[in-house]
Amino acid sequence: MYLAGRACRDQALTETITKIHARSRRTYGAPHVHAELRLQFGVRVGRKRVARLMRTARLAGVHRRRRGLTRREPSTVPADDLVGRDFTAPGTTHPAPGPSGRRNGAASPP
């Protein structure tokens, strides 16, 4: 089957990208693969093109970021302040919100 010029170059580039990705134990993402192509192989190619070719080849790097964070359930009511802490800032007439997000003595929001 005959491939057009860009498709042929994309195919050859995808093979190189796959080798780099496999050599990195499947940890490198598009920015790292792009840098490797430039520095080790001397290939001048755009980062977005590398990302597109990696997507079509179903190659993805490892995410090192934490996934999500603790979120408060909206239906739960915070515990009452049994110690009676006063969060009033000096020189103000209204208290600052405490750790529960409520003002001292104020009822919980609806």
TORKOL-4160 file (C-alpha; in steps of 0.2 Angstrom, whole numbers, padded with zeros to 4 digits, m for minus):
110
<pt num="1" X="0000" Y="0000" Z="0000"/>
<pt num="2" X="0006" Y="0017" Z="m0005"/>
<pt num="3" X="0007" Y="0030" Z="0009"/>
<pt num="4" X="0008" Y="0049" Z="0007"/>
<pt num="5" X="0024" Y="0058" Z="0012"/>
<pt num="6" X="0018" Y="0064" Z="0029"/>
<pt num="7" X="0010" Y="0047" Z="0033"/>
<pt num="8" X="0026" Y="0038" Z="0029"/>
<pt num="9" X="0036" Y="0050" Z="0040"/>
<pt num="10" X="0023" Y="0048" Z="0054"/>
<pt num="11" X="0024" Y="0029" Z="0053"/>
<pt num="12" X="0043" Y="0030" Z="0054"/>
<pt num="13" X="0042" Y="0043" Z="0068"/>
<pt num="14" X="0029" Y="0032" Z="0078"/>
<pt num="15" X="0041" Y="0017" Z="0077"/>
<pt num="16" X="0055" Y="0028" Z="0085"/>
<pt num="17" X="0043" Y="0035" Z="0098"/>
<pt num="18" X="0038" Y="0018" Z="0102"/>
<pt num="19" X="0056" Y="0012" Z="0105"/>
<pt num="20" X="0059" Y="0027" Z="0116"/>
<pt num="21" X="0044" Y="0024" Z="0126"/>
<pt num="22" X="0048" Y="0006" Z="0128"/>
<pt num="23" X="0066" Y="0010" Z="0133"/>
<pt num="24" X="0059" Y="0022" Z="0147"/>
<pt num="25" X="0049" Y="0007" Z="0154"/>
<pt num="26" X="0033" Y="0016" Z="0147"/>
<pt num="27" X="0036" Y="0031" Z="0159"/>
<pt num="28" X="0040" Y="0045" Z="0147"/>
<pt num="29" X="0026" Y="0057" Z="0141"/>
<pt num="30" X="0026" Y="0067" Z="0125"/>
<pt num="31" X="0037" Y="0081" Z="0132"/>
<pt num="32" X="0050" Y="0069" Z="0138"/>
<pt num="33" X="0049" Y="0059" Z="0122"/>
<pt num="34" X="0050" Y="0075" Z="0112"/>
<pt num="35" X="0066" Y="0080" Z="0121"/>
<pt num="36" X="0074" Y="0063" Z="0118"/>
<pt num="37" X="0070" Y="0064" Z="0100"/>
<pt num="38" X="0079" Y="0081" Z="0099"/>
<pt num="39" X="0094" Y="0077" Z="0110"/>
<pt num="40" X="0098" Y="0059" Z="0106"/>
<pt num="41" X="0092" Y="0057" Z="0088"/>
<pt num="42" X="0093" Y="0074" Z="0081"/>
<pt num="43" X="0075" Y="0074" Z="0075"/>
<pt num="44" X="0067" Y="0091" Z="0073"/>
<pt num="45" X="0049" Y="0088" Z="0076"/>
<pt num="46" X="0035" Y="0097" Z="0085"/>
<pt num="47" X="0030" Y="0092" Z="0103"/>
<pt num="48" X="0011" Y="0092" Z="0098"/>
<pt num="49" X="0015" Y="0081" Z="0083"/>
<pt num="50" X="0024" Y="0069" Z="0095"/>
<pt num="51" X="0009" Y="0070" Z="0107"/>
<pt num="52" X="m0003" Y="0066" Z="0092"/>
<pt num="53" X="0007" Y="0051" Z="0087"/>
<pt num="54" X="0008" Y="0045" Z="0104"/>
<pt num="55" X="m0011" Y="0046" Z="0106"/>
<pt num="56" X="m0014" Y="0037" Z="0090"/>
<pt num="57" X="m0002" Y="0023" Z="0095"/>
<pt num="58" X="m0010" Y="0023" Z="0113"/>
<pt num="59" X="0006" Y="0027" Z="0122"/>
<pt num="60" X="0005" Y="0037" Z="0138"/>
<pt num="61" X="0017" Y="0042" Z="0151"/>
<pt num="62" X="0016" Y="0039" Z="0170"/>
<pt num="63" X="0006" Y="0052" Z="0180"/>
<pt num="64" X="0016" Y="0057" Z="0196"/>
<pt num="65" X="0003" Y="0069" Z="0203"/>
<pt num="66" X="m0009" Y="0064" Z="0217"/>
<pt num="67" X="m0026" Y="0060" Z="0211"/>
<pt num="68" X="m0039" Y="0071" Z="0220"/>
<pt num="69" X="m0040" Y="0077" Z="0237"/>
<pt num="70" X="m0051" Y="0075" Z="0252"/>
<pt num="71" X="m0068" Y="0083" Z="0250"/>
<pt num="72" X="m0081" Y="0086" Z="0263"/>
<pt num="73" X="m0097" Y="0078" Z="0261"/>
<pt num="74" X="m0110" Y="0092" Z="0260"/>
<pt num="75" X="m0123" Y="0083" Z="0269"/>
<pt num="76" X="m0113" Y="0080" Z="0285"/>
<pt num="77" X="m0114" Y="0093" Z="0299"/>
<pt num="78" X="m0097" Y="0098" Z="0307"/>
<pt num="79" X="m0095" Y="0094" Z="0326"/>
<pt num="80" X="m0100" Y="0106" Z="0339"/>
<pt num="81" X="m0086" Y="0117" Z="0347"/>
<pt num="82" X="m0086" Y="0109" Z="0364"/>
<pt num="83" X="m0071" Y="0120" Z="0370"/>
<pt num="84" X="m0079" Y="0136" Z="0366"/>
<pt num="85" X="m0064" Y="0144" Z="0357"/>
<pt num="86" X="m0065" Y="0162" Z="0352"/>
<pt num="87" X="m0059" Y="0167" Z="0335"/>
<pt num="88" X="m0062" Y="0186" Z="0337"/>
<pt num="89" X="m0048" Y="0195" Z="0330"/>
<pt num="90" X="m0042" Y="0210" Z="0340"/>
<pt num="91" X="m0049" Y="0227" Z="0335"/>
<pt num="92" X="m0064" Y="0219" Z="0325"/>
<pt num="93" X="m0082" Y="0218" Z="0330"/>
<pt num="94" X="m0086" Y="0201" Z="0321"/>
<pt num="95" X="m0077" Y="0184" Z="0324"/>
<pt num="96" X="m0067" Y="0176" Z="0310"/>
<pt num="97" X="m0073" Y="0159" Z="0304"/>
<pt num="98" X="m0066" Y="0145" Z="0315"/>
<pt num="99" X="m0059" Y="0128" Z="0308"/>
<pt num="100" X="m0077" Y="0122" Z="0305"/>
<pt num="101" X="m0080" Y="0136" Z="0294"/>
<pt num="102" X="m0094" Y="0143" Z="0305"/>
<pt num="103" X="m0093" Y="0158" Z="0316"/>
<pt num="104" X="m0094" Y="0156" Z="0335"/>
<pt num="105" X="m0111" Y="0152" Z="0341"/>
<pt num="106" X="m0118" Y="0153" Z="0323"/>
<pt num="107" X="m0130" Y="0140" Z="0317"/>
<pt num="108" X="m0123" Y="0129" Z="0303"/>
<pt num="109" X="m0127" Y="0135" Z="0286"/>
<pt num="110" X="m0142" Y="0127" Z="0277"/>
